[in-house]
Amino acid sequence: MLAEYGYMGKLLFVDLTNRKTHEEDLTEELARGYVGGYGIGARIIYERTKPGIDPLGPENMLGIGTGPFTACGPVSTSRFITMGKSPLTGYWGDANSGGNFAPSLKAAGYDIVFFQGKADHPVYLLVTDDRVEIKDAPHLWGKNSVETEELIRAEVGSRNLKVACIGTAGERLARIAAIMNDTGRAAARSGLGAVMGSKNLKALACGGSKKPRVFDRQMVQTLNKQVLKQIADAGPGIQLLKSMGTAGAMVPHLAMHATPIKNFGGNNVDDFPEERWGRVGFEALEKYVVKKYACTGCPIACGGILTVGEGRYAAKNVHKPEYETLGAFGPNCLIDDMDALIYANELCNLAGFDTISAGCAVSLAIECYENGLLTRSETDGLELTWGNTDAMIELLKKMCVREGIGDLFADGPREAARRIGRGAERLSMDVGGEGIPMHDPREADGWGAAYVADPTPARHTRSGTQFAEAGHANPAFMDMLGIPRTLEKYSSKGKGTPHARIRAWMHLVNNTGLCIFCHDSLDYHPLRELLGAVTGWEATVEELIRTGMRISTLLHAFNLREGFKPEHFTMPARAAGDPPFKVGPFKDRTIDFEELKWEYYRAMGFDCKTGAIEQGHIEDLGLQTLLR
C-alpha cells in the first residue's frame, strides 16, 4: 500500500551514466518502518549497493530527501537529509540542512531522490511537478554555490526554484565537501559534496505546486499552537536562539570550557582568557547584522544576514556564522578577529566546505607548523602560527581550490596527518576521519560517547546523555523516555540504555524533518501526536523508540558490511584528557570513552570486540530478512 499521508509516495531514481530516470512507490510499510530521510535511505542503499564500493565511484548511491513532517504544517520542520557511503570515513554518511529546499522537493512530487552512476560531463537535475530533466551543466562547473543557484534560476526562468548544489570543494572531490542550499545553508558532514562531484552532478533544482496529504490537519494546527505557546513562554535557551542564533552560545560555552581551544590542546585560562571571549561571540557580530531570517515554517528565526562594509575582510549580504564555525576558526585556532571569522565562513559557504572539519584541518596545519612538521617552503610561504589571521584565511582559500598546501588539507585533518606523518597523526582531532565538533567531550562525557559510538562519528547532533550530565535535560522528555532526569558526569555506569533510547528518539527527530533546535529547546511532547496527526499512525512511545533503534542498528550494520571494527572510532588521546590539563575546569581530568562506548554497545546488542549484532536483537527489530 502506498504511503498515503505525510508523504508524496514517490521515490525518484536517477541513473546518471545512462541519463535515465524512473519512479518507485514509497510504501506504507517502508515509511512506517524507517520514517524518512536517512532511515528510508539506509534501507534502500543497503539493499541496492554492494559491499566494498568506492565512495567516489559510480556505484555509490547518493540520496537527497525529506521526512513526513516536511510541507505538512508542523512547526520548524524544514530540514532535508543527504545520505550515502562517506568518502571521509569509508562508512555510512549522512548530513542535514535547513533553509527552504526541503518543501520544494516535496512540492516537485518526490520524497527522496537517489543518484547512481556518473555523468560523462557536468549536469544538474531539474524536477518540477513530476517533470524530470537531466540538464547539461559545463557552464556551471567552477562556479561557487551562490553563483550556481542564481544561474540555474535564471536559466530555468523561475525565482521560486530551490537548489542544492556543490561548489569548488565538491567538484575537486574534497572529502570534507558539503552540499549547499539557500546561499549559505549546508548539509555539511560526511563529505557527501564530494560524492556529488564524483558523479559530475552539480545540483538538484526543484520546485512545484504539489502538496502531501495530511491525515488530520486540524489536529496539526492545534498541536502547533501548543508549540508556539512554548516558544513564546520558553526560557533562556530558546530566547537566545531567537535573539542571537547559535552565535549567542559562544561566551557561555567558553565560560564552561565547552569550546575547544588551540586544537583541543589549550585552555580558557592561559590560552584564550576571558577578555577575548566577547570578540568571538554575538556581541562582536551584532553590529554587522542586516536582517534576521527563518527557515520555512520556523518561528525561531535563528539565521541572519551580515555585511562587513570595509577592510580586507569586507563581505556583503553573507550568512551569520554558526557557533560551530566561530569555534572552529576562532578559539580552536586562537583567532579573535570577527571580520576574519565571518570571511572564513563565507569562503566555506561559497566553496562548499564543512566548517567543523575545515577548522580542524586548519588548526592541525598550525600545530604541525609550530612543531616543525611543516616548513615554510611546504606551506607556500604561509607562516601558520597560532592567531595568524591572514595565514588562516590564505590557507582556507587554497583549500577551496586544492592549490598547493591547500590540497594537503582539503580532505580533512586525518588524511592530512597521514600524508604528513612523523607523529602528525596524534595531533589530528578526528574520530574516524570526521573532525570533532566544537563541543569538548571533556565538558560532558555524553558528547564523547556520541562521537565514538555512532555510525556517523564525531556528530554532535546525534545527541546522547550530555544534557542530563550537565543538568540541562528537559525533565518531561526524560520522563517520557523512562530515563533518570540527571546522570552523573564522568561515570559510565548505567549510561548505555539512556544513551541508546535518547539516540533512538533523535533518529525520529532527524528523519521527520524536525529541527533539533526546536526539539531540544522545548518540551516537544507533541512529536508523537504530530506524527499521528500527519500520517494517521497510532504508535506508542516504545514503538517509536523501537523504530529509532531499528534505524540505529541498520546504520551500524551498513558499517559492519564495509569492514568496520569498534576500534576504528576512538577518541584522540588529547580530547580525552590524556595528558590532562594543569589549570582550568578540566584540571587533572581524563575520561575513558571506550567504556562509555561499550555501555552503549551492550544496550544495543552489539558485541564489544567485533561490533557484531546479536541475532535476537535483529529479530526483535524485524531486520532478520535484511540482515541475513
N, C-alpha and C positions, 0 to 999 in steps of 0.2 A: 504494500500500500504506500502511496506517495505521502511524504511529509506535508501535511495539508496546511497547518497553521504555524506561523513564525518563520517559515522558510519559503523560498521561491520554488523549491522542489526540483531544482536542476543543478547538475554539476557539468561544467564545460571542460573538455579535454582538448588540448592543442598539441598537435604533432608538428613541431617547427621544422623538422627535417623535410617532411613531405608536404608542408603547408596545408595540412588538413585538420579539420576540427570535427568533433562530434559531441552530442549531449548524452547524458545518462540521468535517470531519475534518482533523486535523493529519497530513499525510502524512509518510512516512519521508524522502522527497526534500526537502521543505521543512525538516524538522527537521535533517537532516544538513547541508544547505547553509547554514543560518543559526543553528543550535544552540538558541536560545531567546530569551526576553526581547526586547530591542530589536533583535536580529538578525532574528528572525521578524517582529517588529512592524514594522520598517522595510520589509521586503518587502511585507507586507500594506498598510501605509499608503501606500507609494509607488504601488502599483497601484490603490488604491481612493479616492484623493483627487486632486483637480485642482490643478494649479499655481496659485499666487497666492491661495489661500483665506485668509480672515481667521482667524488662530489662535483668536480668541474668537468665531468664527461657528459656526453649527450644522454646517457642512461638515467642520470639523476632526474627525479621528478620534483618540480617546484610548484608549491601550492600558494595561492593568494585567496583568502576567503574571509567569511563573516560568521556571525553566530545568530541564534534565533531572536535575540533582542534587537538586532540591527534593523532600523527603519520600522520598528513595531511600537515605538512610543515610550518604553521605559527611560527614565532619566539617566543621562551620562552613559550612553551605550553606543558610542561611535567608533569603537576600536575595530581594526581589521588585523588579520593574522597572516604571516608568511611562514612557510614551512618547507622542509626538505632535509637531505643529508648535508651536514655542515662541512664546508671546506676548511673551517678553522679548527674544529675539534676532531673531525672524522667520524662523528656520531650524529645522533638526532640533533636537528637545529630548528628553532622557531623564534619569531620575534613579532611584536605587535606595535601598532601605531594608532594615534588618534587623528583628529582632523575631520575632514568631510568626505574622505574617499569611500569608506565602507557603505554608507547608504546609497551612493551612486552605483556601486557594484550590484547591489540588490535591485536597484531601480532599472538596471540594464537587463535583469532577468535571471541572475545566477547567484547561487550561494557561495560556491568556490570554483576557481579556475585552476586547472592543473596544466603545467607545461612540461613536455618532454622533447628530446631531440635537440638539434642545433640548426638554426637557420644558416644558409651559406653566405648571408650578408646581414647587416643590421636591419631589424624590423621592430615594429611595435604592434600590439594587438588593440584593435578598436572594437568595443562592444557597446551597442546602443539598441535597447529594446529588442533583444534577441538576435539582432543582426551582428554577425561576427566577421571581421575582416582582418587579415594579416597584411599590414601596410609596410612598404619599404621605408627604411629609415637611415640610409647612409648619411643624409644631410643632418641628422641629429647626433650622430656619433661624434664624440668630442665636446658636445655641449654640456654645460653644467645642469643641475637639476631644475633650477628656475627657468633657464632658457628653454629646456626641453618641454616643460609644462606650457609655457607661453606659445612656443612654435606649434605644438600639437593642437592646441585650442584654435589658433589662427588658421591652421591648415584645414581642420575639420569644420571651422566656422561656428563653433559653439563655445561661449564663455562659461557655460554651466558644466562642461565636461570636467571630470576629475581624473587625475593622472597619478599613478605610482610608477616611479622611474628610477634609473641609476644615473650617477654622474661619472666622472672620470675614474674614480676609485673602482667602481664595479666593472667598468669597461676594461681596466687593466688588471682585473682579477685579484685585487687586494683582498686578502682573506678576512679583513675587518670591515668590508664594504657593507653599507646599509642600503635599504630600499626606501626612497624618499617620496613624500607627498606633501601637498599644500605648502610648497616653497620652504619648508623647514621642519616638517614632522618626519620622524624616522622610525622605521622598523629596523632597529639598529643591530641587534645582537645576532650571533651565529654566522655572520659573513655571507648571508644569503644574497646580498647585492652582487657578489662575485659569481654566484650561480646564474643570475640573470645575465651577467656579462659573458659567461662561458657559453651561453645559448644564443649570443648575438641578439638578445631581447632587451631593447632599450626601455620599453614602457608598456604598461597596461593602462589604456584610457577607456573610461566608461561613463555612461550616462543613460538616462531613460525616464520613463514615466510609470513603470510598473511598481506595484506595492504588494508586499506579502499580506496574506490574510491573518487576522488576529482572532483568536478564539473568543475572547471576552474583552473588547476594547474598553467598555465602561469600567470594568474592574481594573484594567491597567491605569486608567485615569484616576481612579480612587486611590490606588496604591501610590501613584506618583505624587498625589497631594501629601501623603504621609512623608515621603522622602523629601519633598520640597520644604515642608514644615521643619523637618530635622535640619536641613541645610540652613534655614533662616535662624533656627534657635541653637545651632551647634556651637561647640566650644572652640578653643583657640586653634585646633588643628585645621578645621575646615575654613575658619576665618582667615588663617594665614594663607591658605591656598587661594582664597578669593581675592585677597588684597595684594599678595606678593607673588603668588605662584611658588614653585618649589625652591626658587632662589631664597625665599624667606627662611628656609631651613638651615642655611649655611652657618650663621652665627650660633644658633642653638646647638648644632651638631659639632662645631668646633669647640664649644664650651664643654661638651661631653667627651671630646676627643673621638667622636664617631666618624670624623672626616680624616682619611689617610693623609699623612704629611711626608714629604720627601721620599716618595716611592715606598711608603709604608715603613720607612726607617726613622722618621723624625717624630718629634713630639710637640705638643701645643704650649710648651713652656719655653724651651730653648730655641726651637727652630721656626715656629710660627706663633709667636706670642700674641696675647690678647689685643695689643694695639694694632695688629694687622687684620684682625678678623673682619671688621666692618668694611674694609676695602674690597673684599671678595663676596659680599652679601648683597641683599636687595638695597641696602642703604646706598651703596655705590652705583647701583643700576637705575634707581628710581628717576634720576634726573634725565635719563635718556628715553623714558617710556613715552611713546607717541600715542598708543592706544592699547587697550586690552582686547582680547578676543577669546571666544569659546569654541570648542569643538561642537559639531552638530548635536543639538539637544541637551547641552550641558549648562546648568545654571551657575557653575562654579567659576568658569572663565579664568583659568589659571595662566593662559597664554598671554603674550604681549609682543608688540612690535616696537622696535627701538630705532633711534637714529643717533649716531655719534657724528656730529657735524664737522669736526675738524681734527687735524693731527694725522700722524702716519697710519693710524688705525681707524680712519673715518669709515663709516658704514651707514647706508641709508635704508630705512624700512626693512630691517632684519629681525629675525626672531630672538626673543629673550632667551638667554641660555638657561637650561635646567640646572638643578642642583648638581647632578652628576657631572655635567660639563664644567661647571665652575670649580668643582672639587678636583677633577682630573687634571685640568690645566693650571689650576690655581695652587692651593696648598700642596698638592701632590708634586708640583714642580717648583715650589717655593716662589710663586709669582703672585703679586697682588695688584697688578695693573689691570683695572676693569676694562679699559678700552681694548687691551690686547686679548682679554678673555672673550669679549663679545666678538672680536675679529676672528679668533680661533674657532669659535662656534660657527660663524658664518662660512669659514673655509671648509669646515667639515660638512655643513649642510649642502654647499654647492657641489662638492666632490662626492658626497655620499659616504661619509665615514661614521662608524660607531664612535662617539666621542669618548666613551669609557676606555675602550681598548686603544684608541689613538693616544689618549692621555697617558695610559700605562706604558705605551711604546716610547713616548717622548721622555717620560721620567726614567725609563730604563736607559735610553740613549745618554741622558745627562749623567747618570751614575756610572755607566761604562766609561764615559769620557773622563769623569773625575777620578776614576780608579785606574786610568791608563790602559784600559782595554780597547779604547778607540783613540787614535791620534788625530790631530787637527787635519792632517792630509786625508785621513779616511772620512772625516766629516765634511769634506768640501770646504774646509776653512772655517766652519762654524765653531765658535767657542761655546760648547754645550755645558755651561756651568749653571748651578742652581740659581734661579731667579733671573737668568738672562732672557729677557722677554723677546728681544729681536731674534736671538738664535732659535728659540722655541717656535716662533712664527715662521722663520725661514725653513726649518726642518719640516714643519707641517705642510708648507707649500710644496716642498719636494716630495713628500709622501703622497700628496694628492695626485701627482702625475708620475710617480715612481721614477724620479730623477735622482741620480747619484746616491747619496746617503739615504734619501727618501725611499729608494727601492728596498733597502735593507729592513726598514721599519714598517713598510706598508702592509705587511702580513701579520702585524701584531707582535707583542713582546716575546712570546715563546719562540716563534720562528726566528726572530732577530737574534735572540740569545743563543739559539742552537747554531746559527751561522757564525756568530762572533766567537763562541767557545771560550776557553780559558777561564772558566768559572762564571761566565755571564749568566748561566742558567739559574744560579741561586739568587740572582738579582731580578729575575722576571717574576712579577707579581701576577701570576695567572693560575687558574685551575683548569687543567685540560686544554690549555691554549687560549681560553677566554680571559681577558683582563678582569681583575677583581673590581667590583663596583666600589663606589665611594662611601660604603658603609663598613667601617672597620670591624672585622669579626671579633676583635678583642673587646669591643664595647658591649656586645651581647652575643653570646656564642651561637644563638639560633641563626644569625646571619651565616656564620661559617658552616653550620650543619647543612643549610640550604645550598651553599656554594659547592660542597663536596659530595652531596648525596643526590642531587637532581640530575636527570639525564641530560639537561642543558646546564652545564656547570657555571659557577660564578654568576648566578642570576638572583638579583635582589628582589625581583618582582614575583618569584615563586612562593615567597613567604615561608613561615615556619614559626618557631617558638619565641622569636626575639622580642615581640611586643609584650608577651606575658612575662618574659625575663626582665624587661625594662620597666614593668608596671604600667604599660600603656595599652594593654589589651582591652577590648570592649567586653565588659562583663557579660552582657546579653549574648554576644557572639560565642564566647567561650562556653556559656551555659548551654546554648543550643547544640554545640558540638560535643557536649559531655566532657569537657576538659577543665582542669583546675584554672581558676582565674589568674593565678600567679604561679610562676615556676622559678626555681632557684637558678640564679646565674652561675655559670662555670661548674655545673654539675650535669653529668649525662644521665643520671639515674631517673628513670621513668619518663624520659622525653620522647622516646621513639613513637609511641602511639599518638600523643598530641601533635607531634610534627607531621605524622602521616595523615591524620584527619584534617588538620589545617590545610596542608598542601592539597589534599583531595578536593576540599571546598574551593580553594583558589583556582584549581583547574576548571571548575564550573564557572567561576567569575570570568576568567580569561576567555573561555570558549563560548560564553553567551554574548560577548562583545561589551560587557560592562567594564568601565574604567576602575582600576583598583583604588584610585584616589578617592572616588566617591564611596566605594565599598569600605575601605579601611578607615575612613574618617567618620563614618556614620554607623548607627545601629541598622545595618542594611538587612534586617529580617525579611523584608518583602521579596528577597531574591527567589525563594521557593514559591511564594504565592504569585509573583510576577511570571515565573516560568510556567506555572499552571494557567495563568490568565492568557499568556501569549500562545502557548502550544496546545492547551487542553489536557496536558498531562497531570495526573494526580500522583504525586510522589512524596514520600516521607523524607525527612532529613537523612535518615540512614540509607535510604535508597539512593539519594543524591550523592552521599559520601561514597557509596559503593561505586557509583558511576565515575566519580573522580579518581578513585583508586584503580578502576579499570584503565583509565587514561594513563595514570602514572605507570602502571605495570606494562602497558603496551609500549610506551616510550622507552622504558628500561629494556624490554625485550628486543626492540629495534637495535639498541646499543650492543646487547649481548650477541646478536646475529652478526654485528660488524666487528666482533672480536674484543669487546670491552671487558676489562677486568677492574675490580674495585680500586686497585692501586693506581689506575690511570687518572683518577680525580682525587688529588690530595692538596692540602693547603701548603703553600710555601712556608718554610720554617719561620721566616721573619714575621709573616702575617699571623702566625700562631703564638707569637711572643717568644721565639727562640732565636737569639737571646732576648731576654725581657728588657723592657725599658728600666732605666735607673731613676727616672723622675716622672711626674705626671700621674694621671689616673690609672695607667696600666703598669705602674711600677711593679716589678717582680712577678708579672702575670704571664704564665704560659698555659695554653689551652690544648687539650687532647681532642682534636676534631675527629680523629679516626674513631674513637669510642662513640662519639655522637652519631657518626655515620652508621656504625654497627647497630646502635639502638634503633635507628630508622629502618635499616635493612631487616632486622628481626621482626619489627612491627609489620613490615610489608611482605614477609615470607620470602626474602631474598637471602641466599647463602652469603655469609660474610667473607668467605675466602674467594669464591668464584663468581658471585653475583647471580647464580642460577636461581630460578624461580620455583618455589615448591609447587608440586603438581596440585595439591589441594587448594592452594591459593588461585591457581589458574582456573580450576574448575569452579570455585566459588564465584569468580568474576565472569564466568561464561566465555572464557577465552580458549577453551580446550581445542576447538576446531581450528582456530587461527594459529595457536602456538603449539603445534604438534611436535 
